[in-house]
Amino acid sequence: MKTVEQYKKVASFHPVTALKYLALTLAGFSCILPFVWVALSSVKPDREIYSNSFGLPKVWVWSNYKDAWKGAQVATSFLNSIFYSFTSVALLILVAAMASYILARVWTSKILYNFFTLGIMIPIHAVIIPMLMILRRLGLVNTRLGIILAYTVAELSFSIFILVAFMKTIPREIEEAAQIDGSSRLRTFFQIILPISKPGLATIGTFAFINSWNDLLLALVITSGPKLSTLNLACFNLRGLYVQHYGLITAGLMIMMIPVIIIYIFFQEQLVKGITAGAVKS
């Protein structure tokens, strides 16, 4: 039998609540639908993609993945994307954490903080030409270091914005106790502040990895040639001039999406903690 609390919950189910659930269901369906189409199309022949777009494949063509892996040097581009993404994330975490520590704990200058976070309002398309000119003068165009630095700079403003709000929530008593024990500021930062800031670091790392992995513009502008191309650029090159082989393209897209999904699954809890950490106390 139902308890009194259960009856109250049923009675309080307002039509507005039903509309909210309906809207959320439609939004979730609209988000998952493209992924389902890509997943089904990746194991279909091209003619079946046109005739039976959302149905189950009559013949499962797993060779699309093999052909996509070999075509446009996807294997090399896959390793390049892994190297670029993880290296830029590691560099970003180090630089953003050090800058955020100074802004949040040492020198709380609003002018300097606003200067760093101003980049959030400036799209990467607006600075792509100055960035390219600077990299060209430094001799970093068409180099691995150049694209790693570009990925790091592109995510620096947002990362500082997140980490400063997170580090402000850390009690100052912990840092003061370490200084009383004779710990230097550098040692306090690496041994105390960084371990406590793991949720914030996981947040900026996950966002930076996803954005670097999905980037096409910077890789298209800074690099040239298949040896330095990213996986996104390799999938872009799978398209034909007059004929589009959607089976190969969607198989390449699935290969590109799998690492992002795995990273998000492992870090989703830390991601939420890092985003909401500065919402209570800033």
Secondary structure, DSSP 8 states (H G I E B T S, - for coil): ---HHHHHHHHT--HHHHHHHHHHHHHHHHHHHHHHHHHHHTTS-HHHHHHSSSS--SS--THHHHHHHHGGGHHHHHHHHHHHHHHHHHHHHHHHHHHHHIIIII---HHHHHHHHGGGGS-HHHHHHHHHHHHHHTT-TTSHHHHHHHHHHHHHHHHHHHHHHHHTTS-HHHHHHHHHTT--HHHHIIIIIHHHTHHHHHHHHHHHHHHHHT--HHHHHH--STTT--HHHHHHHTS-SS---HHHHHHHHHHHHHHHHHHHHHHHHHHHHHHHHHHH--
